[in-house]
Amino acid sequence: MNLLAAVLYLCVGALLWHGLRRPRTASHGARLGIYILAVGAVTAHAAVLYTGLLHEGGLNLGFTNAASLVAWAIAVLFLLASLTRPIESLGIFIMPVAAATVFIDWLLPRHGTLIMTVTPMQSAHIVISLLAYSLLSIAVVQSLMLAWVERRLRQRHQPSRLLHALPPLETMENLMFQLITLGFVLLTLTVISGVFFSEQLFNEPLAFTDHVVLSIIAWIVFAVLLAGRWRFGWRGRTAVRWTLGGFTLLAFAYFGSKFALEILLRH
C-alpha cells in the first residue's frame, strides 16, 4: 500500500507539472482525472496511516509516523482548498513530498511513543496542532512560489508558459496571508492548550522543553509577521523571510527532537 500511495502521489505531481507547462492542454476532464487520482493517493495513504498509527487503542507518534501523518493532512487540505482557490501549482511540491514520507515510512522501522489511551482533550489538541502545522506548511510552499515569481519578474526574464499559468502576484500573496492567518489562529489554540492545560493533556506539569520554547518563539514570529502586514503592509521578500523563519522554528519544535532520538541516535 505504501508503494501504491507513493506512485499515485508522484503521478499527480507529474501531471500537475505537465499541466502548468502546457496550460492550454489542461481541459476540465483532465483536471478532474488528476483530482480523482489525487483522492486515490490520499485514500491509500490513509490506509497506510491506519495500520501504522493505531496500536491496541493507542497512537504510535514516532518520527516517521508523525511526518507521514502531517504530509497526509497537507495533501488533504491542498485538495480541499484547490476546489475554491487557485493553488494547483503548489501540488508540484506537495505531492512529491507526500510520496517521500510514505516511502520513508516504509523503509524505516517504526519507533515512537505509544499513547495507550487518547482522551478527547488529547485528540482535540493533536488535531488542532496538525491542522495548524499543515496550513502553515502550505503557506510556506506558497511563499517559495511567490519568491520565485518575484525573482523572475525582477530579473526581467521573458515570461515562460509556467509563469503565465500561475495566478497574479497579488492573488498569490493574499492567499499566502490567508493561510498564515488561519494557521496562526490554530497555532494559538495549540500553544494555549499546551501551556495552560498541560496537566490535563499529558498528566504532568508544564516543562519548558525545546518543543515548548520553539513553538512559543514560532508563534511570536508569525504574530510579528501578521502585525507587520496589518500595520506596515509587509509583503514580498520581507513576508517570505518571516514566513520561512517561523516555519523553520516550528519544524524543529515538531520534529527536531524526534529525528535526533529516533533516527540519528536510534533511541
N, C-alpha and C positions, 0 to 999 in steps of 0.2 A: 504493500500500500504506500510505503514511503516513496518508492521509485515512481509509482503512478502519479502521486501528487507532485513530485519534483518535475517530472516530464511535462505534465499539464501546465504547471506554472511557467516553465521555460517556453512552451509553445505559445502561451498567451503573451508573454513578454516579447517574443519574436514577432508575432502577428501585430502587436501594437506598434512596435518599431517600424515594421513594414508599412503600416497604415499611416504613420507620421511622415515617413519618407515619400510616400505616394498617396497624399490625401484624397486625390480625385478618384482613386480606385476603391476607396473605402465606402462601400454602399451601406445602406441601412441593414440589409441582410447580413453583410459581412460583420458589422458591429454586433449584431445580435448573436451571430455564431461565436464570436470571440467572448462575449459576455457569458454565454452558456458554457463554453469551455472553462472560463474562469470559475463559474459556480461549481463545476465538476472538480476543479482543483481544490477549492476551499472545502468541499464536502469530503474528498479523500483525505485532506489534511486533518479535518475534524475527526475522522475515524482513527487516524494515527494518534492524535492527542488523547482520544478517549481511552485507548489501550495503554498509553504511556503515563497519563496523569493520575488516573484513578487506581488506587490500591487499597482494597479492603475498607472502603468507606473513607479513605484519606486522600490527600493530594501529594503527589511527588513533584515538588517545585525545585528540582535541580536545575543546573545551568542550561543544559540542552533542552529540557522540557520547557523552562521558562522562556527561553529565546524562541522556541518553536511556537509557543502559545502567543507571544507578542506578535510574531510575524503573521500568524493566522488572523489575529484581531485586526492588524493593519490592513491585510488583504481584504477582509470582510468590510471594514469601514470604507476602504477605497472603492469597492464595488457599489456599496450603497450610495456613497457621495457622488460617484460618476453618473448616477441616474439623473441628478439635478445640477451638477456642477461640471465645468469643462476641465476635468483633471485626468483625462485618459493618458496624457503624456507621462504622468507620474508612474504609470504601470510599467514602463520600460525599466524602472529601477526597483519598484516594489516587488514585482513578480519574481525576478531572478534571486533577490534576497530571500524571499519566502522559500524558493526552491532550495537554496543553500542551507537554510536552517533545517528543513525536512531531511536533507541528505546527511547533514552533520549529526542530527539526532539519531539517524540510522547507524552511522559509523561508530559513534562514541558510546560507551556504556552509560547507563542512566543512574548516576549518583544523585543524591539530593536529600532534602529534608522532607520527611514524611509527616504530614499533619494528619493525625489519626482521626480527629473529629473536627469538622468545619462548622462553626456556629454561623447563624445568619449574619451577625455583625462582621465576622471574618470574611464571609462570602461577599458582602457588600463592599468591604474595604478592598478586596482583591479585584473585583470587577471594576470599581471606580478607578483604581490606580492603573489597571490595564488599559482602560479606555483613555485615560489622561496621557499615558505614555504613547499609545498608538496614534492619537490625534497629533501630538507634538512631533512624532516621527514623520507623519505625512507632511506636517508643516515644514520640517527640515528639508525633506525632498523637494518640496515646492520652493523653498528658499534657494536651494542649489540650482534648480532650474532657472529661477529668476536671476540669479547671479550670472549664469551662463548667457542668458539672453541679453542682459545689460552689457556684458563684456563684448559680445558680438556687435551690438549696436554702437558701442563706444569706439570700437576699432574700425568702424565703417566698412565691415566686410559686406560683400554682396549677399543680400538675404538668400538663404537656402530654402529649399522646399520644407525642411523641418521647421525653420523659423516661421515660415508663412502658416504652417499648420497649427502653431501654438496660439493660445488666446492673447489678446492685447496685454501689454506690460502692466497696466493699471489693474486689469481684471485679475491677473496672477498675484499681484501684491495684495489686493483686497482679500482674495481667497486665503492667502497665507496668514493674514492677521485674523481672519475669522476662525481659522483652525487653531491658531495660537490662543485666541481669547477663550474658546470653548475648552481647549486642553488645559489652560491656566485655571479656569473655574473648577474643573475636575481635580487638577493637581492640588488646588487649595483645600478641597474637601478631603483629599488623601492625607495631606500634611496635618490638617486639623484632627482628623480621626486618629492618625498615628501618634500625634503628640499628646493629645488630651484624653484619649481613650485607650492608651497602650495597655493598661492593666486588664481592661475588659476584652481587648482584642487578642493579646498574646499571653495573658496570665502572668505578666511581670511588669514592674515599674519601668518608666521611660529611661532608656540609656542612650546617651549621645554617641552612638556608633557612627562609623563612616557613612553608612546608609542614611541615617537621620540627618547628619550635618550636611552632606552633599545635597540631599533632597531640599533642605531648607534654603541653601545657597542658590540652588537652581530656581526655586520659587522666587527668590529675591531678584534674580537676573531677569526672569520673564516679567515680573512686576515692573521693574525699571523699564524694560522694553515697551510694554504697553503704555506706561505713563509717558515715556518719551514720544511715543506715536501720538498720543492724545494731546500732549502739551506742546511739543515742538515739531510735530509732523515728521518724525523719523521715518526714513524709507531707504530703499536702495541698499548699498553696501553696509551702512550702519545697522540697519534692521537685520540683514543676513548675519553679520558678525555676532550680534547679541543672541540671535536665534541659535546659531551653532554653538556658542559658548554655553548657553543654558542647557541645551540638549546634551552636550558632552558631559556636563556635571551630572545630569540626570541619568545618563547611560552608565556612568561609573557608580552612581548610587544604586542602581537596579542590578547591575551585572558585575561590577568590579570585583567584589569580594568572592562572589560565586565562581567567577572564572579563575581567580587565583587559587582558591581552595580545591576546586573540583577538577580543573584542567591542568594547571601548572603544577600544583602540589599533590594532586591525586588523593586529596583527603576525603 
